Amino acid sequence: MSQTAQESVDEILERFNSVWEDTGHPVVWQDIPISADLQKMIDGADGVELTPYARVTVRSNRRRQTTVGQTGARKYEGNGVLFVEIFTPTGDGLVTTRALAEIVRDAYETPNVSSYHTWYGEVRTQENGSEGLWSRITVTIEWTYEQIK
């Protein structure tokens, strides 16, 4: 099956959203303005309760033609990286941060049962430590898709 780059990104974000929604925590999406209330929470405004949140970024990388042939039969392979940065209030020894990172990691390590052809390769977690009010772990997921045109 063939898909476009946008279909692949939609699938990647749909998979994230399917597991993150159950946590009830907010998401900062790439290129979408942050609500004033969420920004106040991120900034640690007085009187605002801190809650975990994720920042999601999709980056496309290389795209190359992998076969030759007639129009409609040429295969192209694109790939990229998904970064999910998970922020939690400091003070619990990264316990909550690690638990949320595991939820995200597991979503991309499960067998590919997608209706498209996005494959997830290496999935890594990196503990970024704490700074100010927040502890952070980044989950990095490499992905590949094919398009025939």
C-alpha positions as CSV (number, residue, x, y, z in Angstrom):
1,M,0.0,0.0,0.0
2,S,1.1,3.5,-0.7
3,Q,0.7,6.7,1.3
4,T,1.7,10.3,1.2
5,A,4.0,12.0,3.8
6,Q,1.0,13.7,5.3
7,E,-0.9,10.4,5.7
8,S,2.1,9.0,7.5
9,V,2.3,11.9,9.9
10,D,-1.4,11.7,10.5
11,E,-1.0,8.0,11.4
12,I,2.0,8.7,13.7
13,L,0.1,11.4,15.6
14,E,-3.1,9.3,15.7
15,R,-1.1,6.5,17.4
16,F,0.3,8.9,20.0
17,N,-3.1,10.4,20.6
18,S,-4.7,7.0,21.1
19,V,-2.5,6.3,24.2
20,W,-2.0,9.8,25.5
21,E,-5.7,10.7,25.6
22,D,-6.1,8.1,28.4
23,T,-3.7,9.9,30.6
24,G,-5.8,13.1,30.6
25,H,-2.7,15.2,30.4
26,P,-2.4,18.1,27.9
27,V,-0.3,18.2,24.7
28,V,1.7,20.9,23.1
29,W,1.4,20.2,19.4
30,Q,3.9,21.4,16.8
31,D,2.8,24.6,15.0
32,I,-0.4,24.9,17.0
33,P,-0.8,27.9,19.5
34,I,-0.8,27.0,23.1
35,S,-3.8,28.0,25.2
36,A,-3.3,30.8,27.7
37,D,-4.2,28.4,30.6
38,L,-1.7,25.8,29.5
39,Q,1.0,28.5,29.0
40,K,0.4,29.7,32.6
41,M,0.8,26.1,33.9
42,I,4.0,25.6,31.9
43,D,5.4,28.9,33.3
44,G,4.4,28.0,36.8
45,A,2.1,30.9,37.4
46,D,0.9,31.4,41.0
47,G,-2.2,29.5,41.9
48,V,-2.0,27.1,38.9
49,E,-1.6,23.4,39.6
50,L,1.2,21.7,37.8
51,T,0.3,18.6,35.8
52,P,2.4,16.5,33.4
53,Y,2.2,17.4,29.7
54,A,3.8,16.3,26.5
55,R,5.4,18.3,23.6
56,V,5.2,16.5,20.3
57,T,7.4,17.2,17.2
58,V,7.5,15.3,13.9
59,R,10.5,15.8,11.7
60,S,10.7,14.4,8.2
61,N,14.2,13.5,7.0
62,R,15.4,11.8,3.9
63,R,13.3,10.7,1.0
64,R,14.7,8.6,-1.8
65,Q,13.5,6.6,-4.8
66,T,14.1,2.9,-4.2
67,T,12.9,1.4,-7.6
68,V,12.9,2.5,-11.2
69,G,10.1,1.9,-13.6
70,Q,7.1,3.5,-15.3
71,T,5.0,6.3,-13.7
72,G,2.7,4.7,-11.2
73,A,5.2,1.9,-10.3
74,R,8.1,3.9,-8.8
75,K,8.6,3.3,-5.1
76,Y,9.8,6.1,-2.8
77,E,10.8,5.7,0.8
78,G,10.7,8.5,3.3
79,N,11.7,8.6,6.9
80,G,11.8,10.8,9.9
81,V,11.8,11.1,13.7
82,L,9.1,11.7,16.2
83,F,10.1,13.4,19.4
84,V,7.8,13.2,22.4
85,E,9.1,15.3,25.3
86,I,7.3,14.4,28.5
87,F,7.4,17.0,31.3
88,T,6.3,16.3,34.9
89,P,6.6,18.4,38.0
90,T,9.9,17.8,39.8
91,G,9.9,16.0,43.1
92,D,9.0,12.4,42.5
93,G,12.4,11.1,41.3
94,L,11.2,10.8,37.7
95,V,8.7,8.0,38.6
96,T,5.8,9.7,36.8
97,T,8.0,10.8,33.9
98,R,9.3,7.2,33.3
99,A,5.8,5.7,33.6
100,L,4.4,8.2,30.9
101,A,7.4,7.6,28.7
102,E,6.8,3.8,28.9
103,I,3.2,4.3,27.7
104,V,4.4,6.3,24.6
105,R,7.3,3.9,23.9
106,D,5.0,0.8,24.1
107,A,2.6,2.4,21.6
108,Y,5.4,2.4,18.9
109,E,6.9,-0.9,19.9
110,T,3.7,-2.9,19.3
111,P,3.3,-4.7,16.0
112,N,2.4,-2.5,13.1
113,V,-1.3,-3.0,12.5
114,S,-1.9,0.2,10.7
115,S,-4.0,0.7,7.6
116,Y,-1.1,2.4,6.0
117,H,2.5,1.5,5.7
118,T,4.4,3.4,8.4
119,W,7.0,1.3,10.1
120,Y,8.5,2.2,13.4
121,G,12.2,1.4,13.9
122,E,14.3,2.3,16.8
123,V,12.5,3.7,19.9
124,R,14.7,5.3,22.6
125,T,14.1,7.1,25.8
126,Q,16.5,9.7,27.1
127,E,16.3,11.1,30.6
128,N,17.0,14.8,30.3
129,G,16.9,15.6,34.0
130,S,15.2,18.4,35.8
131,E,15.3,22.1,35.3
132,G,13.3,24.5,37.4
133,L,9.7,23.2,37.9
134,W,9.9,20.4,35.4
135,S,11.6,17.0,34.9
136,R,11.8,15.8,31.3
137,I,12.3,12.6,29.4
138,T,12.4,12.5,25.6
139,V,11.0,9.5,23.7
140,T,12.5,9.3,20.1
141,I,10.8,7.2,17.5
142,E,12.3,6.6,14.0
143,W,9.7,6.0,11.3
144,T,9.6,5.0,7.6
145,Y,6.9,5.0,5.0
146,E,6.6,4.1,1.3
147,Q,4.9,5.8,-1.6
148,I,4.3,4.5,-5.1
149,K,3.8,7.1,-7.8
